[in-house]
Amino acid sequence: MKLLLISLALVVSSCAAPTKDESATQTQWRHLFNGHDMTGWTPKIKGHPLGKDPYQTVRVQNGLLRIDYSGYDGTFDERFLHLYHDEAFDNYHLLVEYRFHGEQVPGGPGWAWRNSGAMLHCQPPESMGLNQSFPVSIEGQFLGGDGTNHRPTGNLCTPGTHVVMDGVLKKAHCINSASDTKHGDVWVVAEFIVRDGHIDHYIDGMLVMSYDNPQYDPTDADAQAVSPGKDLPLNRGWISLQGESHPIDFRRVDIKSLQ
């Protein structure tokens, strides 16, 4: 009987302990947002130099990275924000946990209601023009629902870029994903797996979109300012989080390399 109990204890212990491979996988994740301050992040607001945020649009509060507009002077006035992380990446798995809340700032565009995103393969932050609205990038778009209508999240938008989907070059600015609608102030986990010219979007663990060969749009002035001539493939860049006039919180921004 004693021998049986010891054997059972060993079985339970071996089941509870992570394998070597599982432990290695867990240690690969890195927090881009540390939960305490904005270390590693720099804002770029349209109409203001890189690093200047006179409205305190971005702050850390109660362990959340918060974008809101309480410091604005009554109207949005197209002051789009992109909060850049300080490093460039190529092959990676990015996890962003977000929620919309509150009311859109007056003057925000109708399409920007409960609208934000994670911008992938962004142009260098210092290369953005003073009055440039959006970085040349691949956007994993976040949208919130109105309580009634279908409005998917984890979509694709392409400021200054194109992608290939099912073998066809896509020039539409935004393409909807296969996700369901996230109504209310719910937390949503968005993941982006970026590897060797292929990108997958996941929402709450479900694959909702895939595409290939992100590339600069040769007809776009912002793109050509970044990559003139025939240098079209886009396989590396910065990550930024977007503020488009609706308050949004980020609880996790984690990354692991897929080298």
C-alpha positions as CSV (number, residue, x, y, z in Angstrom):
1,M,0.0,0.0,0.0
2,K,2.8,2.4,0.9
3,L,4.6,1.6,-2.4
4,L,1.3,2.3,-4.3
5,L,0.9,5.7,-2.6
6,I,4.5,6.7,-3.5
7,S,3.9,5.6,-7.1
8,L,0.7,7.7,-7.3
9,A,2.5,10.7,-5.8
10,L,5.3,10.4,-8.4
11,V,2.7,10.3,-11.2
12,V,0.8,13.4,-9.9
13,S,4.1,15.2,-9.5
14,S,5.2,14.4,-13.1
15,C,1.8,15.5,-14.5
16,A,1.9,18.8,-12.6
17,A,5.5,19.8,-13.5
18,P,6.0,21.4,-17.0
19,T,8.1,19.6,-19.4
20,K,11.5,21.1,-20.5
21,D,10.0,22.2,-23.8
22,E,7.0,23.9,-22.0
23,S,9.3,25.8,-19.7
24,A,11.4,27.0,-22.6
25,T,8.3,28.2,-24.4
26,Q,7.1,30.1,-21.4
27,T,10.4,31.9,-20.9
28,Q,10.4,33.1,-24.6
29,W,7.6,35.6,-23.9
30,R,8.7,39.2,-23.2
31,H,6.5,42.0,-21.8
32,L,6.8,45.0,-24.1
33,F,4.5,46.8,-21.6
34,N,5.9,46.4,-18.1
35,G,2.6,47.2,-16.2
36,H,4.2,50.2,-14.4
37,D,5.3,52.9,-16.8
38,M,5.8,53.7,-20.4
39,T,9.4,52.5,-20.6
40,G,10.2,51.5,-24.2
41,W,7.3,53.4,-25.7
42,T,7.2,56.8,-27.6
43,P,4.1,58.7,-28.8
44,K,3.7,60.3,-32.2
45,I,0.7,62.5,-32.5
46,K,-0.3,64.1,-35.8
47,G,0.8,67.8,-35.7
48,H,3.4,67.2,-32.9
49,P,7.0,66.1,-33.0
50,L,7.9,62.5,-32.0
51,G,7.8,62.1,-28.3
52,K,5.5,65.1,-27.5
53,D,2.1,64.4,-25.9
54,P,0.9,67.7,-24.5
55,Y,-2.6,66.3,-23.8
56,Q,-1.4,63.3,-21.7
57,T,-3.2,61.1,-24.2
58,V,-1.2,58.1,-23.0
59,R,-0.6,57.2,-19.4
60,V,-0.3,54.1,-17.1
61,Q,-3.1,53.8,-14.6
62,N,-3.9,50.8,-12.3
63,G,-1.6,48.6,-14.2
64,L,-3.1,49.5,-17.6
65,L,-1.7,51.3,-20.6
66,R,-4.4,53.8,-21.2
67,I,-5.2,56.0,-24.3
68,D,-7.9,58.5,-23.6
69,Y,-8.8,62.1,-24.5
70,S,-9.8,63.7,-21.2
71,G,-7.0,66.3,-21.8
72,Y,-8.2,67.3,-25.2
73,D,-9.7,70.8,-25.7
74,G,-13.2,69.7,-26.7
75,T,-12.5,68.3,-30.1
76,F,-10.4,65.6,-31.7
77,D,-9.2,67.6,-34.7
78,E,-7.5,64.6,-36.4
79,R,-4.8,64.3,-33.8
80,F,-4.3,60.6,-34.5
81,L,-1.8,58.9,-32.1
82,H,0.6,56.0,-32.7
83,L,2.4,54.8,-29.6
84,Y,5.7,53.3,-30.9
85,H,7.7,50.6,-29.3
86,D,11.4,51.4,-29.4
87,E,12.5,48.2,-31.2
88,A,12.1,46.9,-34.7
89,F,11.1,43.2,-35.2
90,D,10.9,40.7,-38.1
91,N,9.6,37.2,-37.2
92,Y,7.5,37.2,-34.0
93,H,4.3,36.3,-32.2
94,L,2.6,39.4,-30.7
95,L,-0.1,39.2,-28.1
96,V,-2.2,42.3,-27.3
97,E,-5.0,42.3,-24.8
98,Y,-7.3,45.4,-25.1
99,R,-10.7,46.8,-24.2
100,F,-12.7,49.8,-25.4
101,H,-14.5,51.9,-22.9
102,G,-16.2,55.3,-22.4
103,E,-17.2,57.7,-25.0
104,Q,-15.5,58.9,-28.2
105,V,-14.0,62.4,-28.1
106,P,-16.2,65.0,-29.9
107,G,-15.0,65.5,-33.4
108,G,-13.7,62.0,-33.9
109,P,-14.6,60.4,-37.3
110,G,-17.7,58.2,-37.3
111,W,-15.6,55.2,-38.6
112,A,-13.2,55.7,-35.6
113,W,-15.8,54.9,-33.0
114,R,-14.4,52.0,-30.9
115,N,-11.6,51.7,-33.5
116,S,-7.9,51.1,-32.8
117,G,-5.2,48.7,-33.9
118,A,-1.8,47.2,-33.6
119,M,0.4,48.5,-36.4
120,L,2.9,45.9,-37.7
121,H,6.1,46.5,-39.7
122,C,5.7,50.3,-39.2
123,Q,8.1,52.7,-40.8
124,P,10.8,54.1,-38.5
125,P,9.1,56.5,-36.0
126,E,11.6,59.3,-36.7
127,S,10.6,59.1,-40.4
128,M,6.9,60.0,-39.9
129,G,6.0,63.5,-41.1
130,L,4.8,66.1,-38.7
131,N,1.3,66.0,-40.1
132,Q,1.3,62.4,-41.3
133,S,-1.9,60.7,-40.0
134,F,-0.8,57.0,-40.1
135,P,2.5,55.2,-40.3
136,V,3.2,53.1,-43.4
137,S,2.4,49.7,-41.9
138,I,0.2,46.6,-41.8
139,E,-2.6,47.2,-39.3
140,G,-4.3,44.5,-37.2
141,Q,-7.5,46.5,-36.7
142,F,-9.5,46.4,-33.5
143,L,-13.2,47.2,-33.6
144,G,-15.9,47.1,-30.9
145,G,-19.6,46.3,-31.4
146,D,-22.6,48.6,-30.9
147,G,-24.6,45.9,-29.1
148,T,-26.6,45.0,-32.2
149,N,-24.8,44.9,-35.5
150,H,-22.1,42.6,-36.8
151,R,-18.7,44.3,-36.7
152,P,-15.7,42.0,-36.7
153,T,-12.4,42.7,-35.1
154,G,-8.9,41.5,-35.9
155,N,-9.3,43.0,-39.4
156,L,-6.6,44.1,-41.9
157,C,-5.9,47.7,-43.0
158,T,-3.1,48.7,-45.2
159,P,-1.9,52.3,-44.9
160,G,0.7,52.7,-47.7
161,T,0.9,48.9,-48.2
162,H,-0.6,45.9,-50.0
163,V,-0.8,42.2,-49.2
164,V,-1.4,39.0,-51.1
165,M,-4.4,36.9,-50.1
166,D,-5.2,33.5,-51.7
167,G,-2.6,34.3,-54.4
168,V,-4.2,37.7,-55.3
169,L,-2.7,41.1,-54.6
170,K,-5.2,43.0,-52.4
171,K,-5.4,46.8,-52.8
172,A,-8.5,47.4,-50.7
173,H,-7.6,49.6,-47.7
174,C,-9.5,47.4,-45.2
175,I,-10.6,43.7,-45.3
176,N,-12.8,42.2,-42.6
177,S,-11.7,39.1,-40.7
178,A,-13.9,36.1,-39.8
179,S,-14.2,37.0,-36.1
180,D,-17.4,37.4,-34.2
181,T,-18.4,40.9,-32.8
182,K,-17.0,42.0,-29.4
183,H,-19.8,44.0,-27.9
184,G,-19.4,46.0,-24.7
185,D,-16.3,46.8,-22.6
186,V,-14.9,43.3,-22.8
187,W,-11.3,42.3,-22.8
188,V,-10.2,40.8,-26.1
189,V,-6.9,38.9,-26.8
190,A,-5.5,39.6,-30.3
191,E,-2.5,37.7,-31.5
192,F,-0.4,38.2,-34.7
193,I,2.0,35.5,-35.9
194,V,4.5,37.1,-38.3
195,R,7.0,34.8,-40.0
196,D,8.8,34.9,-43.3
197,G,6.3,37.0,-45.2
198,H,3.2,35.2,-43.8
199,I,0.9,36.8,-41.2
200,D,-2.0,35.2,-39.2
201,H,-4.5,37.1,-37.0
202,Y,-6.1,35.4,-34.0
203,I,-8.9,36.7,-31.8
204,D,-9.5,35.0,-28.5
205,G,-7.6,32.0,-29.8
206,M,-9.4,31.6,-33.1
207,L,-7.6,32.1,-36.4
208,V,-9.6,34.8,-38.2
209,M,-7.4,35.9,-41.1
210,S,-4.2,35.0,-43.0
211,Y,-2.2,36.6,-45.8
212,D,1.2,36.8,-47.4
213,N,3.9,39.1,-48.9
214,P,3.2,42.4,-47.2
215,Q,4.7,45.1,-49.4
216,Y,4.9,48.8,-50.0
217,D,2.3,50.4,-52.2
218,P,4.4,52.0,-55.1
219,T,1.6,54.6,-55.7
220,D,1.5,55.9,-52.1
221,A,3.5,59.0,-51.3
222,D,4.3,58.1,-47.7
223,A,5.4,54.6,-48.7
224,Q,7.7,56.0,-51.4
225,A,9.2,58.5,-49.0
226,V,10.2,55.5,-46.8
227,S,11.2,53.1,-49.6
228,P,11.8,54.8,-52.9
229,G,12.1,52.8,-56.1
230,K,11.5,49.1,-56.4
231,D,12.2,48.0,-52.9
232,L,8.7,46.6,-52.3
233,P,8.9,43.7,-49.8
234,L,8.0,44.6,-46.2
235,N,9.4,42.1,-43.8
236,R,10.5,44.1,-40.8
237,G,9.6,47.2,-38.8
238,W,8.3,48.7,-35.6
239,I,5.2,48.0,-33.7
240,S,2.8,50.8,-32.6
241,L,-0.5,50.9,-30.8
242,Q,-3.2,53.2,-32.2
243,G,-5.4,56.0,-30.8
244,E,-8.1,57.1,-33.2
245,S,-10.4,59.1,-30.9
246,H,-12.0,56.4,-28.7
247,P,-10.6,55.5,-25.3
248,I,-8.9,52.1,-25.1
249,D,-6.9,50.2,-22.5
250,F,-4.2,47.7,-23.0
251,R,-3.6,45.1,-20.3
252,R,-0.9,43.0,-22.0
253,V,1.5,43.6,-24.9
254,D,3.8,40.6,-25.1
255,I,6.1,39.3,-27.8
256,K,8.3,36.3,-28.5
257,S,10.8,35.8,-31.3
258,L,10.1,33.2,-34.0
259,Q,13.7,33.0,-35.3
